[in-house]
Amino acid sequence: MSILRSREFYIALVIVSSLFIYVPYFFEVPQFMSDVELWLTETTVVIIAFSVWVGLYTSTRRELVRVQRRGRGWFYGGILLGLAWAMVLSGLLLGKEATIYKFLQWAFVIPGDSTIYAILVFYLTSSGARAFRLRSLESTLLTFGAVFVLLKQAPLGELLAPWAGPVAIYIQDTLAMAATRVFNVSLAVGSVVLAIRLMAGQEMALIGLVKRAMGGDE
């Protein structure tokens, strides 16, 4: 069996890469380890950038098939495809300061983002109404805290209840900050545990290539 198809090869690759990333962050290391860390970080950024092109290619292929077959929503798929490639080509050929690029951004991208957030408001409101039921002391405190924060964030709320602003600031700077730090600490501990399990070969399902390469052997 080829070494590229072996489970141990990917475990060793993950361990070596993780050591070059984590060790220079906590300890003083030789310059070559710092150079390798920088190279790995920059390579990751480049791979992520290329993944955007993979997503664009996948979306283009899917929408072209839908348009050709006149499937459900093919008209909107064609509009999406045309606008996406118009943004890409105008940005690559003319630059982001070009008039056509700015027009597409202000005429389609920004209104589209606003529409998406406006739609999400209804779902957030309905889920909040179900979550903020005054059935216990914790839910009551959560409801009152949410009301104060919402009154501060909304311009009309500050006009109707100016006293809610200081209360909301206190909640955000003390209570919410404490909860955020607890969440950050938990996230850091979970990340370390996941990294250790990954280097130990217990979470290899996170690497899709291993599953495809070993599919015929298991």
Secondary structure as UniProt FT lines:
FT   HELIX           3..5
FT   HELIX           7..26
FT   HELIX           31..69
FT   TURN            72..73
FT   HELIX           74..93
FT   TURN            96..97
FT   HELIX           99..104
FT   HELIX           105..109
FT   HELIX           110..131
FT   HELIX           137..153
FT   HELIX           155..160
FT   TURN            162..163
FT   HELIX           164..170
FT   HELIX           171..175
FT   HELIX           176..199
FT   TURN            200..201
FT   HELIX           204..206
FT   HELIX           208..214
FT   TURN            215..217
//
